[in-house]
């Protein structure tokens, strides 16, 4: 085999890695790493400025749709920092996938809400305190605008849920977060125990002791039972749950509790060439 052919084969193997036979029904797509707030525990801070084009996102959506994926979670960074987010939502919907926008809720335009409505999409607002104290987490005066945008989504009859990151020492506030989610009309709230990734990995302040993490899981179970039939309460803990993510450069990863445990599956070129 000639050197050029050998190098090409090695490069192709590097691109493809090993695509698992089973793909989850929902996959996260980081449409950007830019953000308009600065949470101290951010799991995906603005590490670089790479962004997929709408055409590339369309190709990836078709790739996943062909593998029985049902929804694509559009996240970041903060996806609303992209001026073409409404077009991205439409593109994902056209591929037959449900577009789910994961946002801090600070800047949700009418255009984005309309696109989600037309494509049967959903919003997941990341809110970590049930009051203006949330501004201290985001490090930006934003709570009043977030509430206004929640009302905008609800009034447009677009499904809304709440994501809330749980850090050590705030387990007692979980009940108030569920009450808040009910009050604003959310159909689900997901508690996400922080893991040592991104900014959270730079300090031990966000490290859970075993008994603290156990208290989070027990608290979610108790709240789920208490609010049965009212709102869905669940826990998303990637310490025990693989999280499939398309990074902002288009590479597909299985993310785990730390970056060192992550597993790269393939680059975007493999997926785009497999449509």
QUIPE-V728565 format. One record per residue. RES is the residue in three letters. PSI is psi in radians with two decimals (999 if undefined). Layout:
[[RES | PSI] [RES | PSI]]
This chain:
[[UNK | 2.37] [UNK | 2.79] [UNK | -0.70] [UNK | -0.79] [UNK | -0.70] [UNK | -0.76] [UNK | -0.68] [UNK | -0.72] [UNK | -0.73] [UNK | -0.71] [UNK | -0.70] [UNK | -0.73] [UNK | -0.65] [UNK | -0.58] [UNK | -0.75] [UNK | -0.51] [UNK | -2.08] [UNK | 1.83] [UNK | 2.05] [UNK | 2.66] [UNK | -0.69] [UNK | 2.30] [UNK | 2.42] [UNK | 2.81] [UNK | -0.31] [UNK | 2.36] [UNK | 2.49] [UNK | 2.38] [UNK | 1.99] [UNK | 1.83] [UNK | -0.22] [UNK | 2.86] [UNK | -0.02] [UNK | 2.69] [UNK | 2.68] [UNK | 0.14] [UNK | -3.09] [UNK | 1.19] [UNK | 2.37] [UNK | -0.47] [UNK | 0.29] [UNK | 2.22] [UNK | -0.32] [UNK | 1.22] [UNK | 2.92] [UNK | 1.40] [UNK | -0.58] [UNK | 2.99] [UNK | 0.21] [UNK | 2.45] [UNK | 2.44] [UNK | 2.55] [UNK | 2.87] [UNK | -0.66] [UNK | -0.75] [UNK | -0.73] [UNK | -0.68] [UNK | -0.75] [UNK | -0.75] [UNK | -0.68] [UNK | -0.73] [UNK | -0.65] [UNK | -0.82] [UNK | -0.63] [UNK | -0.62] [UNK | -0.21] [UNK | 0.45] [UNK | 0.27] [UNK | 2.43] [UNK | -0.50] [UNK | 2.64] [UNK | 2.06] [UNK | 2.00] [UNK | 1.90] [UNK | -2.93] [UNK | -2.43] [UNK | -2.66] [UNK | 1.92] [UNK | -0.46] [UNK | -0.12] [UNK | -0.20] [UNK | 2.17] [UNK | -0.30] [UNK | 0.39] [UNK | -0.68] [UNK | -0.71] [UNK | -0.66] [UNK | -0.77] [UNK | -0.81] [UNK | -0.73] [UNK | -0.77] [UNK | -0.74] [UNK | -0.68] [UNK | -0.51] [UNK | -0.09] [UNK | 0.19] [UNK | 2.65] [UNK | 2.11] [UNK | 2.20] [UNK | 2.01] [UNK | 2.05] [UNK | 1.95] [UNK | 2.70] [UNK | -0.15] [UNK | 0.07] [UNK | -0.63] [UNK | 1.37] [UNK | 1.86] [UNK | 2.81] [UNK | -0.64] [UNK | -0.72] [UNK | -0.75] [UNK | -0.73] [UNK | -0.72] [UNK | -0.75] [UNK | -0.70] [UNK | -0.77] [UNK | -0.41] [UNK | 0.26] [UNK | 0.61] [UNK | -3.02] [UNK | 2.65] [UNK | 2.40] [UNK | 1.91] [UNK | 2.20] [UNK | 1.78] [UNK | 2.31] [UNK | -0.15] [UNK | 2.54] [UNK | 0.43] [UNK | -3.01] [UNK | -0.17] [UNK | -0.36] [UNK | -0.49] [UNK | -0.59] [UNK | -0.54] [UNK | -0.81] [UNK | -0.28] [UNK | 0.70] [UNK | 2.39] [UNK | 1.93] [UNK | -0.24] [UNK | -0.75] [UNK | -0.71] [UNK | -0.64] [UNK | -0.79] [UNK | -0.72] [UNK | -0.70] [UNK | -0.56] [UNK | -0.81] [UNK | -0.67] [UNK | -0.76] [UNK | -0.80] [UNK | -0.77] [UNK | -0.45] [UNK | 0.03] [UNK | 0.71] [UNK | 2.38] [UNK | 2.41] [UNK | 2.38] [UNK | 2.93] [UNK | 2.31] [UNK | 2.33] [UNK | 2.17] [UNK | 2.28] [UNK | 2.20] [UNK | 2.81] [UNK | 2.38] [UNK | -0.08] [UNK | 0.30] [UNK | -0.61] [UNK | -0.28] [UNK | 0.00] [UNK | -0.69] [UNK | -0.74] [UNK | -0.53] [UNK | -0.67] [UNK | -0.75] [UNK | -0.76] [UNK | -0.82] [UNK | -0.70] [UNK | -0.77] [UNK | -0.63] [UNK | -0.09] [UNK | 0.32] [UNK | 2.58] [UNK | -0.18] [UNK | 2.61] [UNK | 2.31] [UNK | 2.11] [UNK | 2.25] [UNK | 1.74] [UNK | 2.22] [UNK | 2.53] [UNK | 2.93] [UNK | 1.24] [UNK | 2.75] [UNK | -2.38] [UNK | -0.56] [UNK | -0.39] [UNK | -0.06] [UNK | -0.06] [UNK | 2.72] [UNK | -0.02] [UNK | -0.40] [UNK | 0.22] [UNK | 2.21] [UNK | 2.41] [UNK | 2.67] [UNK | -0.73] [UNK | -0.53] [UNK | -0.74] [UNK | -0.68] [UNK | -0.66] [UNK | -0.60] [UNK | -0.87] [UNK | -0.72] [UNK | -0.70] [UNK | -0.72] [UNK | -0.76] [UNK | -0.75] [UNK | -0.74] [UNK | -0.62] [UNK | -0.75] [UNK | -0.71] [UNK | -0.63] [UNK | 0.32] [UNK | 2.29] [UNK | -0.11] [UNK | -0.90] [UNK | 2.53] [UNK | 2.21] [UNK | 2.18] [UNK | 2.95] [UNK | 2.32] [UNK | 1.83] [UNK | 1.86] [UNK | 0.08] [UNK | -0.47] [UNK | 0.23] [UNK | 2.00] [UNK | 2.40] [UNK | 2.01] [UNK | 2.20] [UNK | 2.29] [UNK | 2.01] [UNK | 2.97] [UNK | -0.27] [UNK | 0.00] [UNK | -0.09] [UNK | 2.52] [UNK | 2.26] [UNK | 2.68] [UNK | 1.98] [UNK | 2.51] [UNK | -2.81] [UNK | -0.52] [UNK | 2.74] [UNK | -0.57] [UNK | -0.34] [UNK | -0.09] [UNK | 2.68] [UNK | 2.12] [UNK | 2.32] [UNK | -0.90] [UNK | 2.93] [UNK | 2.94] [UNK | -0.52] [UNK | -0.67] [UNK | -0.81] [UNK | -0.74] [UNK | -0.47] [UNK | -0.11] [UNK | 0.12] [UNK | 999]]
